[in-house]
Amino acid sequence: MTLETIRAALGWCAVINMGLLLWWFFAITVLHDLVYRWHSKWFKLSVEKFDEIHYAGIAFFKIAIFFFNIVPYFALRIVG
């Protein structure tokens, strides 16, 4: 596997993950009540706890994208 292939894969992973992050943000902000009703069928959650879980999940996912996709991509751009 060449450096260019790894760089391209990391770039596309970052794009796809950012798309998923934006979809999650859209679902929680615009479709909040629908998503909450859907999750509350399976789990006993207050609205505050639901919001807290999703806010923490979005923050963790954003940090993971940054450290596992974007930083290695730019490191490979600098090296190669």
C-alpha positions, 0 to 999 in steps of 0.5 A: 500500500502506497503513501498516496493510497493511505492518504486518499483513504484517510481523506475519504474517511474524514469526509464520510465521517463528517457527513455522518456527524452532520447527519447526527447533528441534523437529526438531533436539532431538527428531528429532536422530538421524533428521535427522542420518542424513538429512543424512549420506546427502548430506554427510560430517558428524560429529555435532559439525559437524552440531550446530554448523551447525544451532546457527549456522543457528538463531541466524542465523535468529532474529537475521534474524527479529528485525531484518527482521520484529519491529523494523520491525513495532514501528517502524511501530506507534510511527510509525502 
